[in-house]
Amino acid sequence: MKNVKVQDLKFNETSDYHLVFPYLIADSVGGNLNAEVYQFSGGIAKEIGNWVLAGEAGYKANLSHRKRDPRPDNNSSDIYAQLGASYFLTPTYLISAHVGGRFYKQRNTLDFISEKGRPQVFYFNGLAAYNRLLSGSFNPPGQFLYNVNGINAKLSFAPKNDAGFMAEVGVSQNSGKRTLPLSSTNANDWTDQVISGKLGYVNANDSWCYGAMAKMDLQTRKGSEGLFNNDGAVTGGYTKISEISSYRYYNFEYNLEAFIGKENWSIKPFATFTQIKEQYLNPFREQWADIVKVGVQGQYLYQMKDGLFGISLNLQKQKVLDKNSVFNITRGTALEDLLSQNYMFLTAEPFTVGGEARYDFVVNEQVKPFVKANALTSTEIKQKYYALTLGFVF
């Protein structure tokens, strides 16, 4: 279980942003958002001759709410499963194949207690573009529904004991849709594809472990939006009359890292080059940036009488190499301010400090509870993050 409090959140009343963006429900008032996250997973592996067969399944629930207007009540569930098989090509190396799937749903309601001073509610389609017919200051009855289904596959070549050369390629694709209360047809559809790869080397002996890794993740998200006709007198809602492909998002990330350590400590310097481009086609809006991040991560483990205590520290500096934006929006409006602030956040150059402390209790061989605390702060963008997690490994 994890409790999260997001302070002063504006223009987003939707949970699990990374899965459903840019199709958010938003308003200009916002406020603090409280979230409770529950998660459990389990797996099994069996070695049969030169083969190793494995399976894993898990469930994650996110319950988010706010105690003042506007009052979102978001409930999401994420079910995922994976199957894998490995074959020993040699006594020390094996080739592995994995396939998996996910089924995600989110149900949103947005309520107002006060009858006066209600802000306008926007149903975003990307870069602050919204459907003028569907958006407004009224409170639509019913639920906003999000559905995301995904598949993924991965092929890897790796040493049995994490000592030697390794390589991996993978692909994942999610397909999502959003349905609004006043229509039974999809208001938005989108696909998200990530192509990934890894290449590295690890050397481990009785006292030292060191190595290096190169990674890439190429993400492409494309979305469409429905055009509706208001025929409420006939059907009691909106009828979709057409659909246009209007949104593009590209996030290409390339990472190099090295690491060195012993049994109870490790240090990992890293550098990342990221190319981000986001577009909405009509009216044409675009923002893009080329970004470099450099940093170092450190971890220390201490064996105690009744458990294992670990602490880690992450230091990172971001530098923007190139950037540009075109928004084509009326100046002085709240949405123009939103786009400007998001662009400033994207192209900021903060110094980030993050830390984690974790304690794993020793109860018995079957049940191993743990408690984990995370904190993060960034200069320039004034970002802060705190989290407390309670969990069990069994």
Disulfide bonds with the S-S distance in Angstrom:
none
